[in-house]
Amino acid sequence: MSETIKTPISTNTEGGGEEKPNIEALRKQTSNFITRSKSFNKLCKYVFSICDGNHTGAINATELYAGVLLVHLNLAKYAGAAACYPATRQAVDQLFLASDDDNSGGVDEAEFMNIMIITAASISSRILTYYAFLIVLVPYLAARIINILEFLRVDDGILKIDAAWDATVPDWLNWFIDIVPDSFWLSLPEQIISLAFFFFVIPKIFDKIDQTGAEVAERTVVTNTSSKSD
């Protein structure tokens, strides 16, 4: 399984102190069609109201991370695996500290929204990648791999194994296997190859998308920060 992603963290240093993420620049850089939607805005407001259980209008760092996980869980209902890579606790804590400028120990709803936009930065790219693989690439690649195996006459070995199985296993077990439709056994190699892609290949591609997005965001924010300081 792929490692949980790290949200793109860029720096904004004030007065030579500790480096912090530049929240406003990151929000502008990482915004996408999902995080700009009314549905996402409504979801974040709903999650904030749940996390703000004491109705103070602000939440602490622990409640913020719970909010990040809850937003991703809700997105996963529609986006599937593409939304199952929330930011790490360390990354969210950095965003929390950067948003809590007055050191009050909490962030309000507007700051919560900005953090949610940043932590959901790569979801749109992952969704497009996921469904491109699901609809087009995985069936094509699976079929090609099966054709290669047939060319190598791997099916002859499988037939020999099948014959040995029929000769040695009890009749009741053969009867049980015969209940399963032939269409299932015919599609099984393609299903196994497809699962291998989804469990091992797609998570690696998601990591690459997140890494590239983080690098682009960091270069952009550093450039913007340098321009302002000049």
N, C-alpha and C positions, 0 to 999 in steps of 0.2 A: 504494500500500500504506500502511496505517496506521502511524503511529509506534509504537515499542515503548512500552508503558505505564510510567509511574512509579508505584511502589508508594506507597500512602498513607503519608506521613511526618509524624508529629506530634512535638511537642517536649516535652522534659523537661529543664529547666535546673536544675542543681544548683550552688549557690554562685556564681551569676552567671557560670559558665563558658560554654563553647560549647553551643549547643542540640543536644540529641540526641533521637532517637525514643524515646518511652515504649513499650518493647517489650511489657511485660505488658498495658498498656491497649490497645495496638494488637491484640495477639493475641486478647483477649476481644472486641474490637469487630469484627474481621474474620473470626472463625471462622464457618464455614458447614457444611452437611451433608456436603460432600465432605471438608473438612479434619478433620472430627470422626470420619470413618469409620475402621474398622480397616485397610482397604486402603490408605488414604493414610498412616496411621501406619507400616504395614509397608513401603510404598514409600520413605518418608523414612529409615527405619532402613537399608534396603538401599542407598540412594544414599549415606548418610553413611559406611557401611562401605567403599564404593568410593572415595569422596573421601579417606578417612583411610587412605591407602595404607601409611603407616608404622606404623599401629596405635598411635598415641599417645593416642587418645581425644579429639583436638582437631584442627580444620582451620583453615587460614589464609584470608585474604580471597579469594585466587584460587581456592582449592579450594571455598570457599563458593559463589562465582558459578557454578563448574562444576556444583555440586550443584543450584543453582536451575534451570539449563538442562536438566540431566538429568531432574529431577522433571517439568518441563513437557513434555519430549519423551515421557516415559512416559505422562503424562496425555493427551497428544494422540492416543495410540493409541486411546483410548476416547472422549475428548471432542471430538476433531477440531479445527477451527479455533479453538474457544473457548479452548483451552489454548496457543495459539501466540503469546501475547503476554506473555513473561516480563518481569520488572522490569529496569530498566536497571542497568548496573554501578554507577553512582553511587548509586542508591537502595540497592542491596544492600550497598555499602561503608558507607553510613550506618548500616544495620541491624547490620552487623558491629561497627562502632565502639561502638554503643550496647550491644551484648550483651557486648562484651569489657571489662567493668567493671574488671578487675584489670590491664588492659594487658598481658596475657600473649601477645598476638598470635594468639590462637586462640579458637574457640568449641567447646563440647562438643556432644554429641548432643541434649540437651534444648534448648539454645539454638538449635541448627540446626533442630529441629522447630518452635520458635516462629517463626523467620524464614521457614520454608517456609509456615506457616499464613498469615503476613502477605502474602507475595508471591503466594499463590494466592487472595487475598481475593475477587476478582471472578469467579472461574471459574464458580461456580454460576449467577450471573446471566447470564453470557455463554452458558452451555449452554442455559438456558431460552430466551433470545432467539434463539439460533442455530436450535434445532429448531422454535420457533414460526414463524420465517421459512421454514425448509425445508419444513415440513409444510403450513402454512396460507397464510401471506401471499404468499410468492413465486409459487406457482402461480396464486393468485387475481389478484395484481397483473399478472402476465405475461399472463393471459387477458384482463384488462380493457384493457391497452395494445394488444394485438392487435385487440380489438374496435374500439377507437378508430381504429387505423390502417385497418381495413377500412371504417369509416364515412367516413373521409377519402379512400377509394378509392385508397389507396396500392398495393393489389394490382393495379390496372390498370397502373400504371407498372412493376411487377415483371413482369407478363405481357409487356409490350412489350420489356423488357430481355431476357426469356427468348427471345422470338421472334427478336430481333436476334442473340442468342448462337447459336441454332440455325442461323441463316443464314450465319454468318461463321466459326465455329470448325471445325476439321477433324473428319471423321467419327469418327476414332479417339478423340478427346476426348469427343465426345458419347456414344460407346459406353461409355467408361469411367464417365461420370457416370450413365448409365442403369443401371449395375451396382448403384449405391447404391439401397437400397429407398426407395420414395416416402414411407414413414413417417418416414424420417430428415429429408427436406426439409420435410415438413409440420410436424415438431416443432422444426425449426431456429430459427425466430424466438423461440419460447418459451424454448429453451435459451440463446440469446444474451441475452435479457432477464434470465433467471435468473442467468447468470454475472455480468452487470453489477451486479445487486443484491449478489451475494456478494463481488465484488471492490471495490466502491465504497461501497455503502450500509452493509452489516453492519459493516465495520471502523470506520466513523464511529460507529455505535451502540455498539460495544464501547468505543471511546474515551470516549463520553459516560457509559457505565456506570461505567468506571474512575474518571473524574473525579468523578462524583457520590459514589461510594464513598469516595474519598479525602477529599472535603470533609466528609462525614458523620463519618468516622473522626476527622478532625482536630478538628472541633467537639466531639466526645464526649470525646476525650482531653484537650483543653485545659480543658474543663469539669471533668473528674474531677481533673485536676492542680490546678486552682484551688481546688476544694473541699477537697482534702487539705491544701493550704498554709494555708487559713483555719483 
